[in-house]
C-alpha cells in the first residue's frame, strides 16, 4: 500500500464500484466488443503502458478487439486498492496487479462518473518486479463463446491444482451448431472444446477425474458414450449421464462438464 494513501471513509461506495471494474479491460462481464470498449472510455482517453510507451484510445481498442477475437487465458490477481477524489465525479484508483503469476505492476486509473456511468479517462502501469507464483491464484480460461461475457462465466476456472470446466455445448468454430441432429458428433465437439480449455489451463486430459454428460434424450446415450470413450477409454474418469429438458439452444442435444485435478 502507498505510504499515507488511505481511502477516505466517504469514498467506500465509490471504491467498491471501481474495484468491480478493475483491472480495466480484463472484466468480460462489461463486454468484449469494440462498442463495449468505446463505451467504457472517456473522450480523450489515453494510456501509458508499463514499458513507458504511450497509447492512443484507438490503438488500445484495436489491440483489445484483436485479443478477444480468439480464445485466450487471462491470469491475474489484483489487490491493495485505494481511491481518492481528484475533482467532482473524478477519481484516482490505484492497485497492485499480478499477471501470469510473475509480472507485478502498480496500476493507476483515473475514472469519471458521467450520469451514473463510469468512464476511463487515463490509465498507467509501472513495473514493480517479478513475484513468485501464488499456488491458490484463480486462472480464468475463455473459449471465445459469445455467452461468456453475456452470462458472466468462464469456460474453465483453475485454482491451484483443481480445474472445473463449465457445461460445454456443441458450438462450431463459426459460432453455429456443430453436427445438427448428430449426438455422437455433438458430443465429440463438446469434448474437443473441453480438451482445448484444459490445455489452455496447463493441464491434460489425463488429469480429468469426472465428466458429466447431459442429454435431451437418454435413448441416445450410446452415441454420446461412444464419443466419450474415444477420448477417455484409457483414462476412465468418474462419469454421470443425466437427461435434461433442454438447453439454451434447442438444437443442442448434449452438453458436457469436466473436472480435473493436477498432480501437486
N, C-alpha and C positions, 0 to 999 in steps of 0.2 A: 504494500500500500504506500502511496506517496506520503512523505512526511508532512504532517499538518493538513492533509487534504481529507476531510471527512464530510460526507453528505449531510447537509442540514436536515433536521427532522421534518421541516415543512416541504421537503422535496422527496419524501419517501415514496409517494404515489408516482411521481414522475420517474424516479429511479426504477421502480417496479415495471412501469410500462416500457421503458427503454431497454431494460435487460432482456425482455421478451423479443426485442428486435435485433439484438446483437449476438454474435458478430454479424455486421451488415453483410447482406448478400449470401449468407450461409443459412438462411431460415426459409426453407422451401414452402412453409405454410403461408408466407406472404407473397408467393408467386415466383415463377422462374422464367417468365416470358419477357420479351422486350418491353411491352406495355407495362408490365408489373414493375420492372426495374425503373422505368421512366417515372412511374407514379410515386416511387419511393424517394426520388432525388429532387432537390430544390433547384430552382433556376440558378445557373452558375456553379453547380456542384463541381468540386474538384477533389483530387486525392493525391497524396504523397505516399508512395509505397515504402516498404521497409528498406528498400535499396536506396531511397532518396530521390528516386525518379518521380516526376510529376505526370499525372494522367488527367486527361480531359474527361468530361462526363461521357462523351460519345465513345471514347476509347475503352473506358471501364465497362460500359454496357455491351459493346461489341464482344469484349472478352468474356463477359458473363453469359451471353447468349450462346457463344461457341462452347463454353464449358458445359452448359446444361443441355446441349444438343445430343450428348451421348452419356451412357452410364458412367458414373464415377463414384469413388468412395470419398466421403467428406469427414475427415477425422479431426476433431478439435475439442478443446476444453477451455472454457472461459471462467475467470474468477476475478476477485478484487475490484468489483465495480464501485465507482464513485461518481457523483454527479454534482455539478454546480450550475447556477443560473448566470448567464452572461448578459442577458438583456431580457425584456419581457418576451416570454414564449420562445426564448433561445437558450439552449442548454449544452453544456460540455459533459460528455460521458467518457470516462477513462476506465480501462480494464486491462487485464493480463490475458493473453491468448496463447495457448499451446497447440500447435498444429503438427500433424503427422508424428506425434509422440516425441519430437525432438526440437522443433523450431519454436522458440519462445520470443514473443514480441509484446511490447506495450502499445496499446491502441488508444486512439483518441478520436471521438466523433462529435461533431457539432450538429445538433438537431434543432429544427424549427417546428413549432406546433402551429399549424395553419387550419383554422376552422375545425379543430378536433382531429385533424390528420397529422401524422408525423412525416417530416421531410428531412432528408440528409443534406446538410449544407457542405460539409467538409469532413474528410477522414484522413488520418495519418497513422502509419505504423512505424515503430522503431524496434530494431532487433536488440533483444536483451542478451540472448545466448542460447546454447543448447541445453536441454534438460533431459534427464533420464525418463524413459517411458513409464507412465503410470499403468500398472497392470489392470487397474479397475476402470480405465478410461472407456468411455462409451464411443463406439465406432458405428457410424451410420452408413449403410450401403444403399445406393439408388440403382434402379434398373431403367430409369427414364420413363416409367409409366406415367401417363397424364393424371392418374388417380392419386399418385403420391402427394403432390402439393395440395390437391383439392380436398383430400380426406385428412391429410396430416399424418402420414405414416412412412416408414421406410421399408424397402424390400427385405432388408435384414438388419439386425442390430447385434453387435458383438460387445460384450462386456467381459473382460478378462478372457478366460478360455471357453466361454459359453456363447454360442451364436444361435439366434432364433430367426428363422426365415418366415415371413408372413405368408398367409394364404395366397398362392400364386396361380393366376388364371392363364389360359392358353392364348396369350396375346402375341400376334405375329409381329415380325420385325417392322412392318409398316404401320403398326398400331391397330390393325384389324383383328379378326378372329382367326386363329390358326386351325386348319383342318376341320371345317364346319361339318358337324354330324358324325365325326370320327372320334370315338372315345379314346382309342389307342393313340392316335396321332395327337390329340389334345393333351393327353397325359404326358407323352414324350415332350411336348413343347413346354409344359409346366416344369418338368424336371430339367430341361435344358436351361431355363431361366434360373431355376434354383441353383444348379451347378455353377453357373456364372456368378451368382451372388456370393456363393460360398467361396469361390476362388478369389473374388474381389475383397473378401474379408480376410484373406490369407490362410484359408483352410482348404480341405479337400473333401471329396465325397466319403472317404474312409472315416471321417470324423462324425458322420451322421449317426445319431443314436435313436432317432424316432422320426417317422413320417406319418402324415395323416392324409388320407385320400377322401375327398368329399365328392359324391356323385349325385346327380339329379335323378338317376335311375339305377338302382342297385343291381338290376338284372344285367347290366353291362360291366359288372365288376371284373370279369375275367380279362376283358380287353385292357382295362386300366392296370390290372395286376401284371399282365404280360409286359407292359411298358415299364412298370416299376422294377420287374425282375431284370430287364435289360440294363438297368443302372445299378441295381443293388443285390444281384444274385450272390455275389461273394462277400458283401458287406453285412447283409441281413440285419438291418436295424429293426427296432420295435416298430410295429405298424398297426394302424387302425383304418378301417373303411367305415364311412358314415354316409347315409343317404340324407340329402337336404332337399328343401322345397325348391330352391332356385338360387341364382347368383345375380349380380348387378346387371349383367348382360345375359339375356335368355338363351343366347347361342352358346354360352359356355356350358359344357356338360360336366366339367370336373374342375376342381381346384386342389392344390397340394400344398401342405406345410411341411417344414422340416426343422429339426433341432440338432445342433452339433455340440460336441464337447471336444476341445483340442487337448492334446497331452500337455501337462504342465511344463 
